[in-house]
Amino acid sequence: MNMYQTPFREYGANCEPLFDEEVAQEHYDGFYEDFFQEMAKYGEIEEVFICRNLGDHLVGNVYLKYYDEEAADDAIQGLQGRYYGGRIIVSELSPVTDFREARCRQFDNNECQRGGYCNFMHLQEPSREVRNKCMEWQKKYYKYQKNKDREARRARTERNERKKNKEKRESRE
């Protein structure tokens, strides 16, 4: 999905950032939290990767990995025709299952000389506080959903049992 409007746009002659890293991190954390909570509605999230590259083929790309493929299909269907930041969301399944090979290791070590136009993914990480908050929210959300599903199954079972008992009584009469 090409939906993250990165504030990481200006770099100097030696590929050093010319933007306020703190402000950019706050912007990113806000996006991450909103995105995570919206996408968790479709299934339990395993990983989120958001590019801060500037090259056309990577700018604003967001990669999301669910624990189960059905959730990914549900998310793609749920995002059809939706907009984010005034732009249509284009989502598709990716054949990539391990993003470690697509990451720029030099960027991870603060050594990439290609800046935002590198062909390997420069991934922005959320602050620890935001990541923990999202994971905790997801854990509570799915615990609540599982309890809700369990209660619904129990209620259906009880209704079915009452119905069977009623039918048995009526057949004996």
KAQUIGI-V12247 format. One record per backbone hydrogen bond with DSSP energy under -1.0 kcal/mol. NH is the residue of the N-H (numbers start at 1). CO is the residue of the C=O. If there is no record, write none. Layout:
nh	co
NH	CO
NH	CO
This chain:
nh	co
3	1
3	60
4	60
6	4
9	7
12	16
15	12
18	10
24	20
25	21
26	22
27	23
28	24
29	25
30	26
31	27
32	28
33	29
34	30
35	31
36	32
37	33
38	34
39	35
40	36
42	39
46	65
47	65
49	63
51	61
52	122
54	116
55	116
58	55
59	55
61	58
62	1
63	49
65	47
67	44
72	68
73	69
74	70
75	71
76	72
77	73
78	74
79	75
82	79
84	87
87	84
89	82
104	121
108	104
109	105
110	107
111	106
117	114
118	115
121	102
124	50
131	127
132	128
133	129
134	130
135	131
136	132
137	133
138	134
139	135
140	136
141	137
142	138
143	139
144	140
145	141
146	142
147	143
148	144
149	145
150	146
151	147
152	148
153	149
154	150
155	151
156	152
157	153
158	154
159	155
160	156
161	157
162	158
163	159
164	160
165	161
166	162
167	163
168	164
169	165
170	166
171	167
172	168
173	169
